[in-house]
Amino acid sequence: MGTKKQDEKSRKLWIKILAVGICVVFAAMMIISAMGSSWISSLAVVQPGDVAVVDYTLKDAHGNPLVTTDATVYKQALSSGSNILYSKQLTVTANQSATSSVYPVQVYSEGTGWSTQFALFANEYDAISNGIVGMRATGQKTIPLTESKPMTQVWTADQLEAHKVNFSAMKVGSVLALGVSSNPQAEYSNSTSDYYMRLGEVTNKTADDITIDFAYPTVDITVTSLNKASS
């Protein structure tokens, strides 16, 4: 009789353990179901040919943000009086070179709203496209942007005044919003007709002219979503 009761008690214990195990598995399945496929995509690694949507912040040589998709960064820069553009996200095909010398990006500024397109140069797009390979969704990375040629131009006082830019107000560190054609080596202009916007920093000033640098050394990237390439 004692053995029978002991066997029955043992079976009840196993039934309880089994019931708890089923509940745990069921709860886990409910959580995974609620998450949808996002948990799977978060584990995926960017491979060549994949299409990624990224947030980005372009920075100058001092580490100051110039163009960003981060609303917090944008508002903080504005509140400090910095020149900055708020951008829409980039859709980038991994490890694929740009097909044009300029990749236009829709940007917002206090004066023009969303009517302006920013000039992301081909080498910058290519650096981002190559740099995201190996990243995961939600992954963050700082990608260096390099130029084979200096991206500087010298503007005389007369040239600036002709484009309604006050030469005397310019100083080293000043940031100008200028226009650039679809050829990144073309002459920069303050005209907005058939030009994309580019922010340049004054790096030198003499009595007669200023030197403007249009290069951005780094870009901070966050992969927000990822579409895998078809097999």
N, C-alpha and C positions, 0 to 999 in steps of 0.2 A: 504493500500500500504506500509505504514511504517512497519507494522507487517510482511508482506511478505519479505521485504528486510532484516529485522532483522533475520528472520528464515533462509534465504538463507546465510546470513553472518555467522550465527552460524554453519550451516552445513559445510561451507567451512573451518571454524576454526577446527572443529572436523576431517575433512578430512586431514588437514595439520598435526594435532597431531597424527592421526593414521598413516600417511605416515612416519613421523619421528620415531614413535615407531617401525614400520616394518623395517626401515633402521637400527635402533640400534640393533634389534634382529638379522637381517641378518649379520651385522658386527660381532656380538658376535659369531654367528655360524661359520663364516669364520675363526675367530681366533682359536676357539676350534678345527675346522677341521684341521687347519695348525699345531696345537700342537699334533694332533694324540691322542694316548692313554697315552702319557707320563704324562699328567696332572692328569689322573686318578690314574696311578701307584704311582705318588708322594704322593697321599693321603693314599695309602695302608699302613697298619701296618704289620710288620713282625710277623708272627705267627709260632708256631712249625710246622715243616715239609716244610716250605717255603724255596726256594733256593735263596740265596742272593749273589751278587757279591760285594765284599767290597775292598776299599782301606784301607791300614793299615800302621802304623808306630810303630815298637817296640822300647821302650826306656829303657835305663839303669837306675840305681838308682839315677843318677844325672839329669835325664830328657833329656839326650842326645840321639838322634836317632841312632839306630844301623842297622835296616832294614826298608826300606820304599818303598812304591809305588809312593810317591810324588816326581816328578822330581825336583821340586824347593828345597825341603828339601835335596834331595840327592846332588844336585850341591852345595848348601851352605855348607853342611858338608864336601864335598871334598875340597872346596876352603879354608876351615879352617884347613885342614890337618887331619880331623877325619876319623877313620875307619868306613865305612858304606857300606851296600849292597843295591843295587836297585832291587826291587822285582816285579814280576808280581802280579796281583790281586788275591785274594783268592775267591774261590767259596765255600760257606759254607751252609750246610743244618741246619736250625735253630733248636736248642734244640735236636741235634743228636750227640751222642758221637763219637769220632774218633774210627775207627776199628783197627788202628795200633798204636803202641807207638810213631811213628814218622809220621808226615804229611809232605811229601817233597814239597818244594816250589821252583820254578825256580827263581834263582837270578843272578844278573849281578855284576861283579866286574871288576875293571880296568885291573887286571892281567889275568883273565880267561874268560872274556866275559860272555855269557849266559850258559856256560857249567857246572855250579855248581848248586847243589840243597841244599837248606837250610833246617835244621832240625827244624821244628815247632813241639814241643812236644805235646803229646795227651792232657795233662792238659791245655795247652795254646789254642789249637784248641777248646776244650770243653768250655773254658771260653768265647771265641769269639762266639761260636755257641749259648750258653745260653744268652750271653750279648746282642745279636742283637734282641732278642725277644722284641717286643714293639717299636722298632725303625721304622722310616719311610724312604722311599727312599730319599737320599741326607742328611739324618740325621747323626749327628756326636756324638761320645761318647767316653770317655776314660774308658777302662775296666781294672780292676785290675787283675793281673795274680798271683796266689798264688801257693806255692809248699808245699806239706805235709812234704817233706824232704829237707834239704839244698842241693843246687846244686853246691857244691864246691868240688874241688880236690886240693890236695897238690902235687906239682911236684918238685922233687929234681933237683939240678943243673945238675947232671949226666943224668937224664931222658931227660931234655930239650936239652942238648948238643947232646944226641943220636938222637934226632929228628931235629937236626940242628937249634935249637933255642938258640940264644945268651943269656945266663943267666945274664951276667953282664949288658946287655942292658935293662933287664926287670926292671920295677919300678911300684910302686903302681899307678894304673890308666891306665897302658898299656893294650891294647886290642889285643888278639890273635885270629886268625882264626884257629880253630881246627876241627878235624873230630870226628863224633859220629856215632855209629852204630844205627840200628833200635830199639835197647833197650836203653832207656834213662838212665838206671842205669849202662850201660856197660862202660868200661874204655874209656876215651877220648884219642885220638891219633892225632898226627900231620900228619898222613898218610891220603891220599885222596882216597885210594882204598877201595871200598865198604863202604864208609862212607859219611855222609851228613855233610855239613859245619855248624859250630856253633861258634859264637863269644863269647869269655869269657874275663872277666876283671880281672886283677891282683889286689887283695884286700889286700894282705899282702906279705911282703918279709923279709926273714931272710938271714943269711950268707949262708945257705945251701939249701933253697927251696923257692918256692912261692906258694901262695894260689890263685886259679883261680875260679871265680864265673861265672856260666853259666845261672843264672836266670835273667829274665827280669820282672821288677815289673809291668809295665803297657803297654798297647797298645792303640793307638788312632785309632778309626774305623770310616769310612764313608761308608754308604750303597749307592752304585752307581746304582744298579738295583735290581729288585725283581721279581721272578717268584713264583706265588702263588701255593701252593700244590693243587693237584686235590681233589675235594670234594668226 
